[in-house]
Amino acid sequence: MNPIANWAAGDVIANGLRIHYYRSGGEGPPVVLAHGITDSGECWPRVAPVLAQDYDVLTYDARGHGRSETPRAAYSSVEQADDLAGLITALGLKQPCLVGHSMGAATVSLTAARHPGLMRAIVLEDPPWRDVPPEQARSRIGGYGQRLQEYQSMGVEELIAFGREKREGWDDAEFETWAVAKHRCRAEALAQMTGLGPNWREVVAQIQCPTLLVTGDAEVQSAAGLGAIVTPEAAEEAMSLLQDGRLVHVPGAGHNIRREGFDGYMNAVLAFLREQTG
């Protein structure tokens, strides 16, 4: 049973789109979780309940994912960042901490760069910091679209079984939300993604708030081939560009660090959030 399904849920208009969110409530400082491509706001079944013990946790469905609206025109990481900023503003959140994975980490970092002062601190789980030309970025998104078609050709239970076979090291709690998210993601939303946006170095250099970068191992290759994206060299360069950066490496985890190295990930994130929120 996904615990986030029992949270309060609602919709806001953010950056001109209807964005769906889930909220734990409570008196603690706000923390917003931003998921990766083809996932959804419910894809934090282990992380969110732990954070909700001390924080008012919000997760949301990115545009074209989950129950959020699908855009009708092409968009880039800039629009996704402005969606998140619009969500924070619409809900009246006072300097939340932002936590993002992959696409969500790119969204969080760009939100921090474009909207300084809106957040207290950010956590980036293996952001997609690659140096590729635009046509290669576009091709990569096309690959996600093709994979999404393959996932959606299976029923949810069949996809759960597929995930259990292919995603080594994942806790069993992860698979239902992962599979349901694939069925709710709209292929047209991926088709609208341009793959464009500012270079990650340009973004990182503009971030003013405290930042935790969580990295895994590129050589960790599960059957799905999901090794970490951020190399040690890129991580070192990011630390030199950040005004207040912290780096934690979780050995043995690939791209899905929180799913493959849960304890190391949670220890790092909780320590960082406690430091930032007192």
Residue pairs with C-beta under 8 A, 6 or more apart in sequence:
2 42
2 45
2 176
2 177
3 45
3 48
3 49
4 22
4 41
4 42
4 44
4 45
4 48
4 59
4 177
5 42
7 22
7 23
7 24
7 25
8 22
8 23
8 24
8 25
9 20
9 21
9 22
9 23
10 20
10 21
10 23
11 18
11 19
11 20
11 21
11 67
12 18
12 19
12 21
12 86
12 87
12 90
12 91
13 19
13 86
13 90
14 83
14 84
14 85
14 86
14 87
14 89
14 90
15 79
15 82
15 83
15 85
15 86
17 63
17 68
17 69
17 71
17 83
18 68
18 69
19 60
19 61
19 63
19 68
19 69
19 83
19 86
19 87
20 41
20 60
20 61
20 66
20 67
20 68
21 41
21 58
21 59
21 60
21 61
21 87
21 91
22 41
22 42
22 58
22 59
22 60
23 56
23 57
23 58
24 48
24 52
24 55
24 56
24 57
24 58
25 56
26 52
26 55
26 56
27 56
28 54
28 55
28 56
28 277
29 55
29 56
29 96
29 97
29 120
29 277
30 55
30 56
30 57
30 58
30 93
30 94
30 95
30 96
30 97
31 51
31 55
31 56
31 57
31 58
31 96
31 97
31 98
31 99
31 273
32 57
32 58
32 59
32 60
32 84
32 87
32 88
32 93
32 96
32 97
32 98
32 99
33 41
33 44
33 47
33 48
33 51
33 57
33 58
33 59
33 60
33 99
33 100
33 104
34 60
34 62
34 84
34 98
34 99
34 100
34 101
34 103
34 104
34 105
34 107
34 108
35 41
35 43
35 44
35 59
35 61
35 62
35 65
35 100
35 101
35 103
35 104
35 181
36 43
36 101
36 102
36 103
36 104
36 105
37 102
37 103
37 144
37 190
38 65
38 144
38 147
38 148
38 151
38 181
38 182
38 185
38 190
39 65
39 101
39 104
39 178
39 181
39 185
40 61
40 65
40 66
40 67
40 177
40 180
40 181
40 184
40 185
41 59
41 60
41 61
41 65
41 66
42 59
42 66
42 177
42 180
42 181
43 174
43 177
43 178
43 181
44 59
44 177
44 258
45 173
45 174
45 176
45 177
46 171
46 173
46 174
46 258
46 262
47 99
47 258
47 265
47 266
47 269
48 57
48 59
50 266
50 270
51 57
51 269
51 270
51 273
54 273
54 274
55 97
55 273
55 277
58 91
58 93
58 96
60 68
60 84
60 87
61 67
61 68
61 184
62 68
62 80
62 83
62 103
62 104
62 107
63 69
63 70
63 71
63 75
63 79
63 80
63 83
63 189
64 70
64 71
64 185
64 186
64 188
64 189
64 190
64 192
65 181
65 184
65 185
65 186
65 189
66 181
66 184
66 185
67 184
70 186
70 188
70 189
70 192
71 79
71 189
71 192
72 192
73 192
74 192
74 193
74 194
75 192
75 193
75 194
76 193
76 194
76 195
76 196
76 197
77 106
77 107
77 110
77 196
77 197
77 198
78 110
78 114
78 197
78 198
80 103
80 106
80 107
80 110
81 107
81 110
81 111
81 113
81 114
81 115
82 111
82 114
83 107
84 98
84 107
84 108
84 111
85 111
85 114
85 115
85 118
88 96
88 118
88 119
89 118
95 117
95 118
95 119
95 120
96 119
96 120
97 119
97 120
97 121
97 122
97 123
97 273
97 276
97 277
98 108
98 111
98 112
98 119
98 121
98 122
98 123
99 108
99 122
99 123
99 125
99 269
100 106
100 107
100 108
100 109
100 122
100 123
100 124
100 125
100 127
101 125
101 126
101 256
101 257
101 258
102 125
102 126
102 127
102 128
102 229
102 255
103 128
104 125
105 124
105 125
105 126
105 127
105 128
106 127
106 128
106 197
106 200
108 122
108 123
108 124
109 122
109 124
109 127
109 200
109 203
109 204
109 207
109 211
110 197
110 198
110 203
111 118
111 119
112 118
112 119
112 122
112 206
112 207
112 208
112 209
112 211
113 198
113 203
113 204
113 206
113 207
114 206
116 206
116 207
116 208
116 209
117 208
119 209
120 209
120 210
120 276
120 277
121 209
121 210
121 211
121 212
121 272
121 273
121 276
122 207
122 209
122 210
122 211
122 212
123 211
123 212
123 214
123 269
123 272
123 273
124 211
124 212
124 213
124 214
125 214
125 257
125 258
125 265
126 214
126 215
126 216
126 228
126 229
126 230
126 255
126 256
126 257
127 200
127 213
127 229
127 230
128 200
128 229
129 200
129 229
129 230
129 234
129 238
130 137
130 229
132 140
134 195
134 196
137 195
137 196
138 194
138 195
140 195
141 190
141 193
141 195
144 190
145 187
145 190
145 191
148 182
148 185
148 187
148 190
149 187
151 159
151 162
151 179
151 182
151 183
152 182
152 183
152 187
154 162
156 176
156 179
156 180
156 183
159 179
159 182
159 183
160 175
160 176
160 178
160 179
163 170
163 174
163 175
163 178
163 179
164 170
164 172
164 175
165 223
166 222
166 223
166 224
167 174
167 175
167 178
167 222
167 223
167 224
167 256
167 259
168 222
168 223
168 260
169 222
169 252
169 253
169 259
169 260
170 256
170 259
170 260
171 259
171 262
174 259
201 237
201 241
204 238
204 241
204 242
205 241
207 242
207 243
208 243
208 244
209 244
210 244
210 245
210 246
210 272
210 275
210 276
211 242
211 244
211 245
211 246
212 245
212 246
212 247
212 248
212 268
212 269
212 272
213 230
213 235
213 238
213 239
213 242
213 245
213 246
213 247
213 248
214 248
214 249
214 250
214 257
214 265
214 268
214 269
215 228
215 230
215 232
215 235
215 247
215 248
215 249
215 250
215 257
216 227
216 228
216 230
216 249
216 250
216 251
216 252
216 253
216 254
216 255
216 257
216 260
216 261
217 227
217 228
217 251
217 252
217 253
217 254
218 227
218 228
218 229
218 231
218 254
219 227
220 227
220 228
220 252
220 253
220 254
220 260
221 227
221 254
222 254
222 260
226 254
226 255
226 256
227 254
227 255
228 253
228 254
228 255
228 257
229 255
230 238
235 247
235 249
238 245
238 247
239 245
239 247
246 272
248 264
248 268
250 257
250 261
250 264
250 265
250 268
251 261
251 264
252 260
252 261
253 259
253 260
253 261
253 264
253 265
254 260
257 264
257 265
258 265
258 266
